[in-house]
Amino acid sequence: MTSSLPCNVHDILLRMESLRVEFKASWDEESTGLQVIRTLCAFANDFQNVNGGYIVIGVAEENGKALLPAKGLTAKELEEAEKWIRGRCNRIDPVYYPVFSPEIIDNKHVLVLWAPGSNQRPHSAPESNENKSTRKFYIRIASSTIDADSKPVLKTQLLQMTAQVPFDDRRALQAEVSDIRESKVREFLHEVRSELADELDTGRLYRHFRIVEAVNSHYVPKNIGLLFFSQDPGFWFPGARIEVVQFAATDKSGDVLAERIFAKQPIHEQLRACLAYLESLSGRLTKKLSNSFQASRWLDYPIPAVREALVNAVYHRSYEKEHILEPSKVYLFPDRMEIISHPGPLPGIEMHHLSGEISLPPVSARNRRIGELLKDLGLAEGRGTGIPKLRRVMRQNGSGPPRFDFDENRTYLRVTLPVHPEYQTVLVLQNIAYLRVVGDYHGALQELQEALAKSPSSLGLAMELVRTWIAQDDLYAAETLYEEFARANPNSTTSLIILMATAYLDRGKQEKARIWLDRLSQLPNTDEAFEAAIQEKRAGRYERAHRYFSLTGEQVMQDVKALHEFAQVKMRLAAKAWHDERSGGRTKNKPGFRQMSASRKLLDEAREMLQRIIQMDAPRARHAWAWHDLGQVLKWCKMNSHDIRNAFAKAVELMPEESRFLESLQRLDSGRAALVNASATVPNKDR
């Protein structure tokens, strides 16, 4: 059975924002059927220009999230649901049909309805199943389908959208279907793990993906097809490019240090290339975000903040004629970064919405397909989350808040990210990075040492110099520098201690690493507690790792990587507790049995954490390992064999290239088969 969905069904279940997906646990005509028709009407009206959404029948939900494993439908229910919905879609006015895609989830039948935004809105649907029922306009606000007739202001806005097709979803009559590069389409679909990539017929593939549209007797591409899948979108939309300019002074009067243009490639490829370039310009320092364990550390501008601002500039700008010549711009000054897009925000969004005083109103997005595809790629976030995230990330980085401004005529929107207060340190590190690029390693080391001598309390410079000695495998020099810095700054050594321990662990010297970790007297912030916990885990000291993870409180529950590491620590401690209990000869009927609950308690906590990780937004590999670890925990707890096998099978499904997942599944199946064979040879005592 081939899927008709433009993205992977598991992304719909686990990652998609609730605005765009609705779950129905079961099927019946009287209640579920009417709700489905209303929601189809709401998705077709696409009030907020997010390109409709999906209805999943056969999966329950809790707090807007899918509850797995799926409840599923019988084959008869699946057939009846599809037949009933098809028959009632003609009661939507104008008539509207979704894409029907039967899917298999957790070995159960489910029905997924893909309901893209309609070009014939507004649509209305009957209030009840009666033939002469009152008709109403339905729209989607947040995770709810609501009656727009009861909200006069919203209904007026909907009616004003009549015959308005967002620019990115319009036909590009000036182009031909051959201007779309099939290889780029298939590459995109493979990346988002859509089974549409398996469609061999190119014309059918384009039609199902809705990047072409019929005009009389032939097809033409849509603008979204050219923006994402042509060789050079700028040929049709000259503004579809990103320009980065780096200035020497705090205004444009100074010299231009560097200029880079990202063009002649699809807009999502421009985005990725530009982000990589901006990251390469950043200094490496000690500050990092609590949701990151990456070795690369941004201090001047945190990567997630730059990414959020730049993605929003590309997503929410206009590509229409009056703005077509203006590119998206990034200006880099010594004290700030400016990201500018054209035009300004849509009517209805005012400065107090951007300042964080109140949340954004439910206005329509300018580009529904661009936003949809960027979200499928993981580049864009859910609606309404961008500005709060931008503020949070800057605050966590120790930077000043972002600033927004636009002119009275709304011809532009500018987002300004102030550089981190340790500005001089950033400049020093940027110059050191330049010296290294041109091969002057001695000059880079000398400047770094001189800078630290001038600013002996700069933890950033100390960290970079320690990293330099570590990279040169001169751990004696690194330790000497630590001792000098610690004497002058006794309360700022935690990050350096963890860095030294990491260096020894990387070289397989666990005992030496443990000596360094023993120096940790206090952990002043969550970042350092996370880092210490990770290194203690690597050093094999799981009790200490557990203690450090526990110090982070609820924050560890919000970080998918840290939460997974914590769950694995609990698994290790449970195995140790179980071994101690077994070696102590404790059984249910002997003293000490009460202590046996320690291993089970740890496993239960690990299981809850792993189940939470599976529901969180995370990379495919993270979900795969979480499923595999969950299978191990369930196996140790002697849980339902079906649940154990399902967990291992999920891991294999997500990462078939990982041989260890398949081995775990095969061992489980062979063990079950051996048990069945053994039981078959036991003689019946009644014979």
C-alpha positions, 0 to 999 in steps of 0.5 A: 500500500503506497502512501499519498502523503507529502511527509512521513506519517510518523512526523504527522503523529509526533511532530506536527503542530496541533493547529494542523492535525486532529486525531480521532480514536475511532469511527462512527457516522453519527459523532465522528463523521460530523466532526470530520466534515466540519474539520475538513471544511475548516482545513479547506478554509485555511484561515491562517494560511498554513495549508490546511492539515490532517485528520487521523482516524484510528489514533487517540490523543491526549493534550493534542498529542497522539497516543501510541500504539494506535487503536486502529480500525478494522478493515470494515471500519476503514472501508465504511469510513472512507465511503461515508466521508467521500459521500458527505464531502459533496455537502461541503459548499463548494464541494471539497475532497481531501486526499485519502491515505490508508496507513499502517501504524503499529500494525493497525489500520488507520485512515489519514485525510490530507486536507490542503488549503483550498483555492475556492474558499470560503467553504461552509458545512452543515451543522448536523447530519440532517438533510436541511441542516443549517450551514456554517463556516468553520475555521481552525484556531489553535487546535480547535475547529470552531464555528466562524458564524459565532465570531463575526470578526473572524467570519468577516476576515474569512469572507474577505479571503474569498478567491485569495490564493497565497502567492506561493500556491498560485500557478506560475504561468510564465514557466513550464513543468520542465523547469522543476528539477525532478531530482530536487523533488525526490531528494526533498521527499527522501529527506522528509521520509515521504513515501511519495518519493517511491512514485515512479511516474513523474507527472503523478508525483508532481500532481500528488505533491501539488507543485503543479496545476492544470491549465486547460489541457496542460500543467504548469508549475506552482510558484512553490515548485519553482521556489523549492525545486528549480535550479535558480528561483531568482530567474522568476523571483529576483528577490529570492536570494540572501545577501550577507554583508559584514561591516568594520564599523557600527554603521555602514560608513566603515569598510566592508569586511566581507560580502556573500550572496546566496542565490541560484539554488532553492530557497531552503538550500540558500537558508542552510548555506547561509546559516552554515556561513554565519556559524563559521563567522562565530567565535567559540566560547564557553557559553552555550544553551541548556538545550545543546550538548554540541562542542561548538559554542556560540557566544556572540549570537546563539545559533538557534536565535540566528536560525529563527530570525533568518528562517522567519525572514525567508518564510514571511517575506513576499515574493510578489512583484512589488517586492520582487527585487529586494533580497533578504538581508543580513548585516553584521556590525561589530555590536549587532546583527540585523536581519531584514525582509520585505515587506513588513508584517501583515496588517493586524500585527503591531509592535506590541505583538513583536515586543513580547507584551502579548501573543501574536493574533490569529492573522493569516500567514503570507506563504502557506506552502513555504511554511509547510515545507520548511516545517517538514524539513525541520527548519521552521517551528510551529506557528506562534512559537518563533518570537518567544523562542527567539527571546528565550534563546537570547536570554539563555545565552546572556545576550540582550533581547532582540529588537524589532522595527518596521516603518509606517508603510510596512515596507520592511521588517528588521530584527536586530540581535545584539552581540553578547556583552563579552564583545572584546572577547569575541573580536579577539577570537574572531581574529585568532580564527582568521590567523588559524585559517591563514596558517599562522598558528603561532601568531594565533597562540601568541595573540590568545595568550596576550589577550588573556594576560590583559583580561585574566578574568575572561573565562572565554579566553581561558577556555579557548586557550585550554582547548588550544593546548588540549588540541595540541595534546599538551595537557600539562600546559592546559593544567598549568593554565587552569591552576593559574586561572583558578588562583585568580578566579576561584569561583569561575572554574567549573567549566574548565574542570569539566573541559579537562575531564572531557579531554582525559575521557577522550583519551581513555584515561578514566581515572585521571578524568575522575580526579578532575571531576572530584574537584567540582564543589558546586554547579552554579547553573543547569548547563554545567550540571548537564555537562558534569552528568554527561562526563560522569556517565562517560567515567562510569560513575553513574551514581554521581551522574544521576545526582547531577541530572537530578540537580537540573530539576524539571529542566532535564524533562524538556531537553531530549538529549539530556533526558535520554542520557538520564534514562540510560543512567537509570538503566545502568544503575538498575542493572547494578542494583539487580546484580547486587540483589542477585549476588546477595541471594535475596529472594521474595522469601528472604530478608532484604527483599524490600531492597529489590524494589530499587532496580524496578523503581529505576527501570520504571523511571527510565521507562517513563522517560523513554516514553516521553522522549518518543513523544518529543521533537527529536532527530530520527536517530534519537527516537530510534535509540529511545525505542531500542532502550525502551525495548530493553527496559520492557524486556528486563521488566518482563512486560508484555512480549508484544510491547517489547517486540514493537519497541525493537521493531520501531527502532529497526523501522526508524534506523534499518542501517543500525545492525544492533537494532536488528540483532536485538529484534532477532534475539528476541524472536529466536528466544521466543521461538526456542521457548515455544519449541521447548514447551512443545516437547514437555510431556502432558502429565495427564497422558 
